[in-house]
Amino acid sequence: MRRLLVAAFVLSLLFGSLGSARAQGQAVADFYPPDVSAFPTISAQLDVFDATGAFASGLQPAAVTVMEDDQPRPVDELIEQALPVQMVVAVNPGPPLDVRDGQGITRFQRLTQVLASWAQARPADLADDVSLVSIAGPVISHGTPLDFFNSLTAFQPDFRASTPNLQSLALAIETVSAQTPRPGMKRAILFITPHMDDPGIEATLQPLIERAVQNKIRIHVWFVDLETFFATTSAAAFNNLAMQTGGTLFTYSGTQQFPDPEAYFSSLRRIYTLKYTSAITTAGEHRLKVDVSLPTGLASSQEQTFALDIQPPNPILVSPPQQITRQAPADDPYNAERLLPAEQALQIIIEFPDGLQRSLVRSTLYVDGQIAAENTAVPFDFFTWDISSYDRSGEHQLMVEVVDSFGLSKATISVPVTVTVIQPPQGIRAVFGKYRTPIMIGAVSLAGLALIIVLLTGRLRLPSMKARRAARKASFDPLTQPVQIVAEKPVATESEKPRRRKLWNVPASKPRPMDAPASLVRLTADGQPATGQPIPLVEKEMTFGTDPVQASYVLDDPSISPLHARLKQTEDGGYLLADNGSVAGTWINYEPVPREGHRLAPGDVVHFGQLMYRFQLRTQSPVAQPKVTPEKPAE
């Protein structure tokens, strides 16, 4: 009766395990956390196993669909790769492992030969992570297959004195649960054990099974013992352990042939790397899963969540000009139709504060709120601002906006830029300045022609002049002059005498330039005195400009503002010149007049816009002569 109860209990465990295996006998897809460093391209590693637990090799991108926030996204790239395995061989020592066969070889030595052959056959480039543990602790941790081979051949536990327990299995799960050397590496345990007489082994194994399932650890069991123990409670418990973790159970009594360990690990040496283009345009938490179409059905992965910090790109203007001056070319200063520069180059840099590099679709330059230039293809960081139509001075506001491939946009702050337009002289002065050389050549030519005409006419009149001189000489000769009779005039009465005109006092005229204490002498472009009267400086304060209402002295030039500058006479007789916020500016010796004004000195060159003058005094200050004092002779 006791044997029947035990057999019934074992059968119930076996059938329960088989039921569990059937529940898990379906295709599985394991999706690893995604890599968003190359966003919007997202990559992740994917494991796909069919209903038999074998790796589903040879999949094409069309068989995989990424569900991004419940929206399907096609896979751009699906690459199958080889990778090493992280595994542990856990030995649970006990007397059954030390039983010898007819050749005197123990069961453990037999299985050691199989594992040693497997370790020696491993290629060095696979770099498997292999450990060997026992109930006494780790023999080797995270070594190479060669390290494992050396440790295994040297491992000689006292099987006869050992009592089997689950300590080596718990240590193996702890060792293989560590961080894998490479992402995507899969974990496996080969548990070598005899039977155990623990009646509560099923309850003891359950936490270990749960932890193995949680860490995706496949546990394969080599049950080494007499055949009579293959139908025991512990055998059924170990079979359940293998099936729930995706492994297999192999029983060995001494006559069976050990399986090739690589058959356990070959399906774990493959992995897929997929890439797809994300459609996410908002920051926050996002969900991701994968559906794989297999011949046996659909395999769906667990859902992964990840966070994205998406921000719009940030454009920055690189060293925008504060002022642009447009004027006629230096080689053609009177050309009013061509002012330079006609365009201004602008450059920007684009930063991605979220660290997610992506392409742009548009960059736009706005001037005073209107589109001045736009890029819809590379380069997006360069603009050419057309300023050829600006013929008046003024301030303009610049702003740049960029739009990325997500549709996110951002603009720079508004940057003020002053465009100063200096028009060349116009009218007779412009004509004379532009054609000065031809005019001078023509004038000299006319003067020469006139001189030639005078010389020619003078030679023709020379004989007649000699005759006239002779006649005049004869008229003065007393012998040939006629005698004239002159009648005496009667004496005029008082009333007939002519009246003398009374002279009235004429008011004094304005001081002439030569009488003014100081004056401004007009200069030509090459620094020589120009024709015309100097400007006398006789008033306490004088203003210069083009507006006769505001300016006491009117200057006629396009570069002059309505009220251009002020000149004040100081109490000590000096002259202080200040600019009145003009566009073209007031300059002293080719330097801008400071805000507080500049005290003029004799010989200073003054520019009102394009007009040039020299400041001079009527009388120069006398230079003090040195006084020589003779030294007294020493007594």
Disulfide bonds with the S-S distance in Angstrom:
none
